[in-house]
Amino acid sequence: MLLTVNGRNIGYDLIGPESAPVVCMTHSLASDGGMWAEQVPALLSGGFRVLRTDMRGHGGSSPVPGDYTMTQLAGDVAWVLDALGIGKVHYIGLSIGGMLGQAFALEHGSKLLSAMWCDTLPSAPVSAAQVWAERMAAVRQANSLAPIADATVERWFTDAFKPRSPRRWQQIRDTVVGTTAVGYLGCSAAIQNFDFVARLPTLRRPVLVVCGADDPGTPPAENRRLAGLVQDARFEEIASARHFPNVEHPETFNRIMMSWLSAQQG
């Protein structure tokens, strides 16, 4: 489904009973709402309504030229909620989805019931500036994510995942290639220009931070640090998983997710 704002489309998917509490989900860089396919059945069975939104230049959302900010990306989500008449949500975001989820919590807190941030960071990865520059240069030169697709998916999954789930692996790789260069570059700029460390201690919402134990890009240590910045936040680690623990070990992820959401409903 599409919403139009200022001449551009925002792709989203909304399913479940209209009267049910809403779980809003945002995805990683070079992905789309389809990365949450393993979670949707569990959420619907648990009595939730599920909203998945696509970032600028990802999935069904139009690319916007130039560099983006986390504030802009979080604002897109808030705009979708307003357009759909949704007042408050439980928020789940992974990677940049967790980063813009932090911006959403800090800047649109009146819309937030609880947050679950996964495999993410509280501030820009300064030590990885050269790595990001190389990735962005390759995408810019090819005007495509094809040159970085294999390396990207290798960072997202352990070696055991592809032989176990080859179709899902290929589907996710295809999504990487299908991401627009403009959207990738704009979101990459946002990842390199944010810092919520000083503001997170002011947040007064329930927060759970989850991370794959073998995630190389947003490692458990950084996710533990993120949890430590928020009053009463919790941290959970999923063994034998890299950047997409929700896809690699959906049973474990879903158990954690549903337990968390059930506690927030009480």
Number of C-alpha atoms within 10 A of each C-alpha: 11 16 16 13 12 5 7 14 18 24 23 21 16 16 13 17 13 11 9 13 19 24 23 23 26 29 25 24 21 29 22 26 21 18 21 20 13 17 20 20 13 17 19 16 10 13 15 22 21 24 22 25 29 28 31 27 26 29 24 21 23 21 22 13 12 11 15 20 19 23 19 15 23 23 17 19 24 19 15 20 18 13 12 11 9 15 14 20 21 21 26 24 25 29 23 26 27 26 31 28 31 29 24 25 23 20 14 17 16 12 18 19 20 22 27 24 28 31 30 29 30 22 17 17 16 11 8 11 11 10 10 18 12 12 16 21 13 16 19 15 11 12 14 19 25 18 15 16 18 14 11 16 19 16 16 23 22 18 13 11 18 16 9 11 12 11 11 15 19 13 12 21 20 17 18 25 18 19 23 22 23 22 25 27 25 21 25 21 20 21 24 16 15 19 18 17 14 10 14 20 15 11 15 15 17 18 23 23 26 26 31 28 20 21 23 13 17 21 18 25 12 17 24 19 15 24 24 16 19 20 15 13 18 16 19 18 20 20 14 17 23 27 28 25 29 25 25 26 17 18 15 14 23 20 12 16 21 15 11 17 20 11 9 13 10 5
